Amino acid sequence: MPVLAALHPGIPLLPPPPLPAEERPIRQAEGSLVRSNGLTQPARWRIERGELWLTLEFLENQLGVHRSSGERGSLQLEWFGTEISLSSRRQKSLGDEVAVPVSDLMRRVGVRFAPFGKKELSLELPARPLQAVRARDNGISGKRVVLDLSAPALVRSDDGQLAISADSNREQLQQLARLGLNPRQERGWLLLKADGERLTLGRPWRLVLDLPGDTALSTLNRPSANAKNTALATLQRQGLVLNRTVGRIGNRQVLINSVQLDPRRVPVDIRPLNRPNGMKGLSSLSQLARNESALIAINGGFFNRVNRLPLGALKDNGQWLSGPILNRGAVGWGDGELPEFDRLRLQESVLDQRQQRLSLVSLNSGYVRKGVARYTEDWGPRYQPLTGQELGFVLRDGVVQQRIEAIPQPGVPLRTGDVLLVARGGVKVDWQPGERLVLSSRSTSIVGDKPFVVGGGPLLLRSGLVALNGQAEGFSPGFIRQGAPRTVIASDGRQLWLITLQGVNNAGPTLMETALLLKQQGLKEALNLDGGSSTGLVLADVQTVKGRGIAGSVHNGIGLIPRIPLPMPNRPPARLASSPP
């Protein structure tokens, strides 16, 4: 199979269609496919009053645009030295994703765009020669590879594979091969095997790849693909079941992938999968699984794609990394037991020396509302303000150490044992340094008392009955009605199920259709997790399910980690080919 076909299975590589004359711009159009230099993939887009809107997921992972969050929900987009700033009012929902206007950015970089057919958008940025490859070994932190380009390029990413619209020669391919990037040149695309961070720079145009240490030397110390497949087969003999079926709802079909196991018998640990350096940031599901040596993984709960922060419960080994919000559904479990399902809130308050009690509105959360919120070191090394004017109080051993009238944008360090209380929305609090405060916290369900918790919502099934009430869990009517790929964690009373659902020639099931399909499968408890482009299933280091055809970035996941470590290959260290960037 050609590499491009493997990167985007089932999608033929076609020449780009001719673009219409620029003097006749399209004012209104929308669709669900984007063709970039002849390579087509599912992606939502809209042209509204002549302005092109694309989703943040597509811009980052399929074009190479870098974004950063500003104050009051604003965004800065940067692409090969071209920068634009977008206020929160210049962001809108496109289905279940966040979209921004990018006509100016496209034109300034040199991308031509126009609708093609009924639902397709054509993007064209001609491939130009790759000028040079430079590399530097950064020691245990990995290595930096710099690709010197003769012009801006499209940079497509999919589960550790990169496709760059540039033409390389034989010598450059050999150099990239020595760097362990498995390069291939195909029809105007340079294909690389590369995880890590990417950065584009302008004039001179460069693509910078910061590859983690395991991309080079430590790759040799990972379990081999054969070892992982053998471990997966061993778990199957011990009772783990992998299943793929096609369900039917009305006249539409839904592909259902499931992993089934009794955690009381199959020797795996079920764990939340998190980034190691705090709650801010996104990763691929495959990378989250590799970080924790998870053999199987699904994506987890919701997150804000603009500021890359969690929106729901996330508890790992007894520590609340992110608290529940809006009484939404959650799942909780301990080692060697079936999970519990319920809607969940934390009831937290602070009592001051004047015996005045104030309720806290959230714990370690990216969900912002008026009131006082609590943050701990589990949030990350630093808290940065999420709204305009925020009043802060640093507590140690229950005593106010510092009052911060306006938390600065660089943020406040979260040291071990410290608690930061953040007052938002003009809430007036008179606590002063030296004052003692008493914090109290309790969960409203047994789910919150479990050592491991992941939130999502809405809750779909309880005790074998449909329990869907999206409005009660704070979901919009549009979210409840729309069809989309889905990720679900569920139980039939005997086994745990990890499930993905994707429409067959349709957008996917609605939440009610999902609940009914799961009930048909004999399930009794079920919780909807994040879906759409986030939907994913990883088996033995391979992402076998990609919600909309491309592996999306996610905030967290749920993984199955074998209790017997996988064997490591015994090989000599690799030698890095490098030259100073």
C-alpha positions, 0 to 999 in steps of 0.5 A: 500500500502506498504510504499516503494511502496508509496514512489516510486509508481508503482515501485516493490521492487525486490531482487538485481540482482547478480553482475558480477565477478569483474575480468570482469569490464564493460568498456562502458554502460549507462542507465536511471534506477538505482536499489539500494538494490532492489529499482528501480528508474529513474536516468541517469548513464554512465560507460565510460572507466570503470568509473561510472558517476552519477548525482549530484541529484541522489548522494545527494538525493538518496545516501546521499552524501554531496557536497560543492562548491570549487574555480573555479567551483570545487566540494567536495563530502563527504560520511560517512567520505570519501572525493573526490575533483573534478575539473570543468573538471571532471563534464559533462552533462548527458542529462539535468543534471550534472554528476561526476565520482564516482567509487572511492567513491563507492568502498571506501564506500563499494558499489558494482555496475554493469550494469544489463539488458539493461538500469539498473545499480545495486548498492548494499550496504548491510543493517546493524543493527542500533545501537542507536538513540539519539536526542536533542531538539534545541528549536525553531530551531528544533531538531537533531536526530543522528542515530548510524550505524554499517556501511555506508548506502544508504539514499534515500529522496523523498518529506519529506520521508527518506529511510535508508538501515539499520535494526532497532529493535522494541525499536528503532522504538518506540523511533523514533515514539516518536520523531514524525518520523513515522518510519517503517521497511521494507525489509532492509529499515528504513523509516522515515517522515523527512524534513531538513538537513542531514549529514553523518559521518564516523568511527563511522558511523552516520547519523545526521538529523537536523529537522526544528522546524515545524517537531516537535512542529510547525507541530501541528500548520500547517493547517491539510490535511483536511483543505488544501483539503477543501481550495482546494475544495473551490477554485475549486468552485470559478473557479480554475480548476485542469485537467489531460489529455493525449496529443498525438504528433506523435505516442507518448503520453504525460501526461498533468497536469494543474491548470487553474484560472482567477487571477482576480476572484479566491482569490489567490495571485500568488507569486515567492517561494524563500528560506528565507536566500538568493539565494544560496541553494536548497529546495524541492518544497513542502518545498518552498510551505509550507514556503509561505503557498502556496496551489498549486505550480510548480517549477520555473526557472533554476539554477546551480546545482553545486553552487546552484545559480539562472540562470535567472530572479527572482523578488519578490514584486519589488525587483530583487533577481536575474536578467534576463540573455541572453534575455531569456523568462520571465513572469511578473505579478501584483496582480489580473491580467493576466501575461505578457510574453516576452523576457527580459533584464536589461540595467544597467550602471554606470557613474563615475565622469569622465563621463565615462559610463560602462555597467553592465553585470548582477544583482544578478546572478549566471551567470558569464561572463566577465565584471562588475556585481552588487550585493545587499542585496537581493542576501543574507547576503554575496557575495562569489566570483564565479571566480578566481580573482575578483575586488570589490567595495562597494558602499553606497549612490552612493559613493565608500566606499571600493576597494577590489583588490581580493575578499576573499573566505569567501566573502563580507557582503552585508549590507542594502543599500550597492551595491557591484560591481564585476569586472571579467575577468581581467576588469580594473576599476580605481574607488577609495574610495570617488568617486561618481558613478551614477547607472542607470537601465531599463528593455527592456520589460513591463514584467520587470516592473511588481512587480513579475517576474520569468524567464525561457526559451525558450519562446514557444508561443506569441499571439497564434503563436509558438515563439520558438527560443532557439538559440536566448535565449542562449540554446544549440542545444542538450537542444533544441532537447532533450525530457524531463519532462517539466514545463510551465506557460501559458495563453489562454488570459482569464486564467493563466495555470500552466502546467507539461508535462511527457512522457508516456513510453517515455522521454518526449516532446521536446521544439517544441513538447511542444509548439505544444501540448500547442497550441493544448490546445488553449493557446496563451502565454507560457514560458518553465521553468526548467524541467527534474528532477526539474519538479514538481506540489504540491497540498495541500502539496502533490507533485503529479508530480515528473519529473523523479519519485523522487521529485528533489531539486529546487531553486525557484517556483511559488505558489498560496496562498489563500487570506483567511488564512487556519484554524489552528488546536487547539491542546496542544503542543507536548512533545519531547522525547529527549536524548543528542546526 
